[in-house]
Amino acid sequence: MKTTARIILIAHNLRSTHNVGSLLRTADGLGVNEVWLSGYTPHPKAEDDDRLPHLAAKIDKQIAKTALGAEKSVKWRQTANIQEALLELKANGYLVVGLEQAENAIPLPEFKPPEKVALIVGREVEGLEPEVLSWCDAIVEIPMFGQKESFNVAVAAAMTLYSLRYLA
């Protein structure tokens, strides 16, 4: 059981505040070190928030509905430029892993991560953009056994984070 790994979760270009809240709550439960919310992904209210106050409050309230306080207990940050964020992570020794169905994806049960992993999840329907996938060091996918082609982004992230934390 690998419980000492350093894990950063990156949620890129998600639209759903409820998925963001769920990701923050999952990150808290699995001891994720930090959550980065990139692109247009909604984020909780921040001290130096430059959004209109009523919009920031509305989005914060929606995230809090599913985060149940994790938006305050989990270290998070917002970043607009995903490429700069990934370069920073790589410079700090993180393996950047995209969660996506792709030809070159490694089935999650076969993936053996190093001690420092940054997992990036993408848009709820379209997934990660090809450009973002090209910046990843590895791509993993969750094998599907039913008729549906994918899981909800928060569910897929939870399965993958659990695997990275405890099964790898």
ZADO-1210 file (C-alpha; in nm, 4 decimals, padded with zeros to 6 digits):
<atoms>
<atom x="00.0000" y="00.0000" z="00.0000" code="MET" pos="1"/>
<atom x="00.1538" y="00.3274" z="-00.1177" code="LYS" pos="2"/>
<atom x="00.0265" y="00.6041" z="00.1074" code="THR" pos="3"/>
<atom x="00.3272" y="00.8372" z="00.0947" code="THR" pos="4"/>
<atom x="00.2948" y="00.9394" z="-00.2697" code="ALA" pos="5"/>
<atom x="00.2629" y="01.3088" z="-00.3501" code="ARG" pos="6"/>
<atom x="-00.0431" y="01.3559" z="-00.5672" code="ILE" pos="7"/>
<atom x="-00.1704" y="01.6693" z="-00.7352" code="ILE" pos="8"/>
<atom x="-00.5072" y="01.6626" z="-00.9109" code="LEU" pos="9"/>
<atom x="-00.5609" y="01.8997" z="-01.2028" code="ILE" pos="10"/>
<atom x="-00.9167" y="01.9661" z="-01.3209" code="ALA" pos="11"/>
<atom x="-00.8933" y="02.1287" z="-01.6630" code="HIS" pos="12"/>
<atom x="-01.1790" y="02.3044" z="-01.8415" code="ASN" pos="13"/>
<atom x="-01.4627" y="02.1537" z="-01.6380" code="LEU" pos="14"/>
<atom x="-01.7922" y="02.3419" z="-01.6410" code="ARG" pos="15"/>
<atom x="-01.9796" y="02.1794" z="-01.3538" code="SER" pos="16"/>
<atom x="-01.9456" y="02.3359" z="-01.0100" code="THR" pos="17"/>
<atom x="-02.0872" y="02.0137" z="-00.8665" code="HIS" pos="18"/>
<atom x="-01.8081" y="01.8089" z="-01.0254" code="ASN" pos="19"/>
<atom x="-01.5522" y="02.0541" z="-00.8846" code="VAL" pos="20"/>
<atom x="-01.7036" y="02.0194" z="-00.5378" code="GLY" pos="21"/>
<atom x="-01.7021" y="01.6427" z="-00.5682" code="SER" pos="22"/>
<atom x="-01.3383" y="01.6439" z="-00.6797" code="LEU" pos="23"/>
<atom x="-01.2399" y="01.8595" z="-00.3807" code="LEU" pos="24"/>
<atom x="-01.4246" y="01.6284" z="-00.1416" code="ARG" pos="25"/>
<atom x="-01.2603" y="01.3214" z="-00.2978" code="THR" pos="26"/>
<atom x="-00.9210" y="01.4923" z="-00.2807" code="ALA" pos="27"/>
<atom x="-00.9738" y="01.5513" z="00.0912" code="ASP" pos="28"/>
<atom x="-01.0772" y="01.1910" z="00.1541" code="GLY" pos="29"/>
<atom x="-00.7814" y="01.0446" z="-00.0347" code="LEU" pos="30"/>
<atom x="-00.5169" y="01.2819" z="00.0978" code="GLY" pos="31"/>
<atom x="-00.4420" y="01.4519" z="-00.2325" code="VAL" pos="32"/>
<atom x="-00.1757" y="01.7132" z="-00.1651" code="ASN" pos="33"/>
<atom x="-00.3221" y="01.9856" z="-00.3833" code="GLU" pos="34"/>
<atom x="-00.5921" y="02.0478" z="-00.6457" code="VAL" pos="35"/>
<atom x="-00.5235" y="02.2772" z="-00.9379" code="TRP" pos="36"/>
<atom x="-00.8272" y="02.4179" z="-01.1184" code="LEU" pos="37"/>
<atom x="-00.7221" y="02.5241" z="-01.4664" code="SER" pos="38"/>
<atom x="-00.8663" y="02.6872" z="-01.7727" code="GLY" pos="39"/>
<atom x="-01.2306" y="02.7819" z="-01.7281" code="TYR" pos="40"/>
<atom x="-01.2904" y="02.5387" z="-01.4405" code="THR" pos="41"/>
<atom x="-01.4952" y="02.7170" z="-01.1712" code="PRO" pos="42"/>
<atom x="-01.3205" y="02.7705" z="-00.8403" code="HIS" pos="43"/>
<atom x="-01.4168" y="02.8605" z="-00.4833" code="PRO" pos="44"/>
<atom x="-01.3909" y="03.2179" z="-00.3612" code="LYS" pos="45"/>
<atom x="-01.0346" y="03.3318" z="-00.3104" code="ALA" pos="46"/>
<atom x="-00.8896" y="03.6179" z="-00.1079" code="GLU" pos="47"/>
<atom x="-00.7604" y="03.7960" z="-00.4190" code="ASP" pos="48"/>
<atom x="-01.0648" y="03.7031" z="-00.6302" code="ASP" pos="49"/>
<atom x="-01.1009" y="03.9267" z="-00.9351" code="ASP" pos="50"/>
<atom x="-01.4492" y="03.8014" z="-01.0293" code="ARG" pos="51"/>
<atom x="-01.7565" y="04.0119" z="-00.9626" code="LEU" pos="52"/>
<atom x="-01.8445" y="03.9538" z="-00.5949" code="PRO" pos="53"/>
<atom x="-02.1954" y="03.8217" z="-00.6611" code="HIS" pos="54"/>
<atom x="-02.0666" y="03.5747" z="-00.9245" code="LEU" pos="55"/>
<atom x="-01.7843" y="03.4538" z="-00.7012" code="ALA" pos="56"/>
<atom x="-02.0324" y="03.4032" z="-00.4152" code="ALA" pos="57"/>
<atom x="-02.2779" y="03.2131" z="-00.6366" code="LYS" pos="58"/>
<atom x="-02.0096" y="02.9808" z="-00.7747" code="ILE" pos="59"/>
<atom x="-01.8595" y="02.9306" z="-00.4293" code="ASP" pos="60"/>
<atom x="-02.2008" y="02.8304" z="-00.2919" code="LYS" pos="61"/>
<atom x="-02.2550" y="02.5805" z="-00.5761" code="GLN" pos="62"/>
<atom x="-01.9130" y="02.4209" z="-00.5217" code="ILE" pos="63"/>
<atom x="-01.9699" y="02.4059" z="-00.1454" code="ALA" pos="64"/>
<atom x="-02.2933" y="02.2112" z="-00.2000" code="LYS" pos="65"/>
<atom x="-02.0992" y="01.8985" z="-00.3012" code="THR" pos="66"/>
<atom x="-01.7611" y="01.9777" z="-00.1435" code="ALA" pos="67"/>
<atom x="-01.9155" y="01.9873" z="00.2055" code="LEU" pos="68"/>
<atom x="-01.6298" y="02.1951" z="00.3469" code="GLY" pos="69"/>
<atom x="-01.3480" y="02.0378" z="00.1466" code="ALA" pos="70"/>
<atom x="-01.3134" y="02.3647" z="-00.0441" code="GLU" pos="71"/>
<atom x="-01.1715" y="02.4993" z="00.2838" code="LYS" pos="72"/>
<atom x="-00.9676" y="02.1976" z="00.3934" code="SER" pos="73"/>
<atom x="-00.7978" y="02.1056" z="00.0653" code="VAL" pos="74"/>
<atom x="-00.5151" y="02.3171" z="-00.0663" code="LYS" pos="75"/>
<atom x="-00.6187" y="02.4403" z="-00.4108" code="TRP" pos="76"/>
<atom x="-00.5157" y="02.6963" z="-00.6646" code="ARG" pos="77"/>
<atom x="-00.6527" y="02.8374" z="-00.9854" code="GLN" pos="78"/>
<atom x="-00.4352" y="02.8645" z="-01.2943" code="THR" pos="79"/>
<atom x="-00.5359" y="02.9925" z="-01.6355" code="ALA" pos="80"/>
<atom x="-00.2434" y="02.8528" z="-01.8364" code="ASN" pos="81"/>
<atom x="-00.2358" y="02.4727" z="-01.8273" code="ILE" pos="82"/>
<atom x="00.0878" y="02.4433" z="-02.0258" code="GLN" pos="83"/>
<atom x="00.2774" y="02.6637" z="-01.7784" code="GLU" pos="84"/>
<atom x="00.1299" y="02.4644" z="-01.4899" code="ALA" pos="85"/>
<atom x="00.2407" y="02.1333" z="-01.6405" code="LEU" pos="86"/>
<atom x="00.5908" y="02.2665" z="-01.7088" code="LEU" pos="87"/>
<atom x="00.6133" y="02.3795" z="-01.3440" code="GLU" pos="88"/>
<atom x="00.5065" y="02.0347" z="-01.2233" code="LEU" pos="89"/>
<atom x="00.7556" y="01.8571" z="-01.4489" code="LYS" pos="90"/>
<atom x="01.0345" y="02.0895" z="-01.3299" code="ALA" pos="91"/>
<atom x="00.9456" y="01.9836" z="-00.9738" code="ASN" pos="92"/>
<atom x="00.9754" y="01.6123" z="-01.0554" code="GLY" pos="93"/>
<atom x="00.6101" y="01.5236" z="-01.1130" code="TYR" pos="94"/>
<atom x="00.5016" y="01.2724" z="-01.3743" code="LEU" pos="95"/>
<atom x="00.2052" y="01.4316" z="-01.5536" code="VAL" pos="96"/>
<atom x="-00.0608" y="01.1693" z="-01.6212" code="VAL" pos="97"/>
<atom x="-00.3714" y="01.2310" z="-01.8285" code="GLY" pos="98"/>
<atom x="-00.6870" y="01.0317" z="-01.7585" code="LEU" pos="99"/>
<atom x="-00.8370" y="00.9664" z="-02.0998" code="GLU" pos="100"/>
<atom x="-00.9405" y="00.6982" z="-02.3446" code="GLN" pos="101"/>
<atom x="-00.6666" y="00.6963" z="-02.6057" code="ALA" pos="102"/>
<atom x="-00.4842" y="00.4523" z="-02.8291" code="GLU" pos="103"/>
<atom x="-00.1640" y="00.4830" z="-02.6278" code="ASN" pos="104"/>
<atom x="-00.3345" y="00.4756" z="-02.2869" code="ALA" pos="105"/>
<atom x="-00.2186" y="00.2339" z="-02.0205" code="ILE" pos="106"/>
<atom x="-00.5005" y="00.0440" z="-01.8476" code="PRO" pos="107"/>
<atom x="-00.5202" y="00.1820" z="-01.4927" code="LEU" pos="108"/>
<atom x="-00.4637" y="-00.1577" z="-01.3236" code="PRO" pos="109"/>
<atom x="-00.1302" y="-00.1901" z="-01.5115" code="GLU" pos="110"/>
<atom x="-00.0010" y="00.1598" z="-01.4355" code="PHE" pos="111"/>
<atom x="00.2850" y="00.1841" z="-01.1863" code="LYS" pos="112"/>
<atom x="00.3252" y="00.5490" z="-01.0820" code="PRO" pos="113"/>
<atom x="00.6326" y="00.7097" z="-00.9259" code="PRO" pos="114"/>
<atom x="00.6197" y="00.8894" z="-00.5907" code="GLU" pos="115"/>
<atom x="00.5176" y="01.2245" z="-00.7432" code="LYS" pos="116"/>
<atom x="00.2179" y="01.2226" z="-00.9774" code="VAL" pos="117"/>
<atom x="00.0031" y="01.4993" z="-01.1234" code="ALA" pos="118"/>
<atom x="-00.3244" y="01.3558" z="-01.2534" code="LEU" pos="119"/>
<atom x="-00.5107" y="01.5689" z="-01.5046" code="ILE" pos="120"/>
<atom x="-00.8788" y="01.5206" z="-01.5812" code="VAL" pos="121"/>
<atom x="-01.0678" y="01.7112" z="-01.8471" code="GLY" pos="122"/>
<atom x="-01.3994" y="01.8193" z="-01.9886" code="ARG" pos="123"/>
<atom x="-01.7028" y="01.6196" z="-01.8832" code="GLU" pos="124"/>
<atom x="-01.8043" y="01.5046" z="-02.2326" code="VAL" pos="125"/>
<atom x="-01.5135" y="01.5693" z="-02.4681" code="GLU" pos="126"/>
<atom x="-01.2312" y="01.4776" z="-02.2316" code="GLY" pos="127"/>
<atom x="-00.8830" y="01.6242" z="-02.2489" code="LEU" pos="128"/>
<atom x="-00.7916" y="01.8244" z="-02.5562" code="GLU" pos="129"/>
<atom x="-00.5350" y="01.6564" z="-02.7906" code="PRO" pos="130"/>
<atom x="-00.2892" y="01.9381" z="-02.7226" code="GLU" pos="131"/>
<atom x="-00.3104" y="01.8776" z="-02.3474" code="VAL" pos="132"/>
<atom x="-00.2658" y="01.5027" z="-02.3994" code="LEU" pos="133"/>
<atom x="00.0506" y="01.5744" z="-02.5989" code="SER" pos="134"/>
<atom x="00.1975" y="01.7464" z="-02.2908" code="TRP" pos="135"/>
<atom x="00.1349" y="01.4430" z="-02.0664" code="CYS" pos="136"/>
<atom x="00.4141" y="01.2006" z="-01.9767" code="ASP" pos="137"/>
<atom x="00.1641" y="00.9138" z="-01.9661" code="ALA" pos="138"/>
<atom x="-00.2036" y="00.8514" z="-02.0297" code="ILE" pos="139"/>
<atom x="-00.4116" y="00.6062" z="-01.8301" code="VAL" pos="140"/>
<atom x="-00.7637" y="00.4828" z="-01.8869" code="GLU" pos="141"/>
<atom x="-01.0152" y="00.2932" z="-01.6819" code="ILE" pos="142"/>
<atom x="-01.1256" y="-00.0254" z="-01.8602" code="PRO" pos="143"/>
<atom x="-01.4985" y="-00.0215" z="-01.9341" code="MET" pos="144"/>
<atom x="-01.7106" y="-00.3375" z="-01.9191" code="PHE" pos="145"/>
<atom x="-02.0644" y="-00.2114" z="-01.9799" code="GLY" pos="146"/>
<atom x="-02.2358" y="-00.0411" z="-02.2692" code="GLN" pos="147"/>
<atom x="-02.1444" y="00.3147" z="-02.1699" code="LYS" pos="148"/>
<atom x="-01.8195" y="00.4567" z="-02.3034" code="GLU" pos="149"/>
<atom x="-01.7087" y="00.6569" z="-02.0006" code="SER" pos="150"/>
<atom x="-01.7586" y="00.7481" z="-01.6358" code="PHE" pos="151"/>
<atom x="-01.8495" y="01.0862" z="-01.4912" code="ASN" pos="152"/>
<atom x="-01.5293" y="01.2915" z="-01.4508" code="VAL" pos="153"/>
<atom x="-01.5549" y="01.3029" z="-01.0706" code="ALA" pos="154"/>
<atom x="-01.6185" y="00.9284" z="-01.0478" code="VAL" pos="155"/>
<atom x="-01.3319" y="00.8471" z="-01.2859" code="ALA" pos="156"/>
<atom x="-01.0980" y="01.0763" z="-01.0919" code="ALA" pos="157"/>
<atom x="-01.1976" y="00.9098" z="-00.7646" code="ALA" pos="158"/>
<atom x="-01.1242" y="00.5618" z="-00.8994" code="MET" pos="159"/>
<atom x="-00.7898" y="00.6733" z="-01.0383" code="THR" pos="160"/>
<atom x="-00.6843" y="00.8659" z="-00.7286" code="LEU" pos="161"/>
<atom x="-00.7703" y="00.5684" z="-00.5097" code="TYR" pos="162"/>
<atom x="-00.5611" y="00.3460" z="-00.7350" code="SER" pos="163"/>
<atom x="-00.2668" y="00.5897" z="-00.7245" code="LEU" pos="164"/>
<atom x="-00.2915" y="00.6241" z="-00.3467" code="ARG" pos="165"/>
<atom x="-00.3490" y="00.2666" z="-00.2368" code="TYR" pos="166"/>
<atom x="-00.3073" y="00.0107" z="-00.5125" code="LEU" pos="167"/>
<atom x="00.0049" y="00.1180" z="-00.7002" code="ALA" pos="168"/>
</atoms>
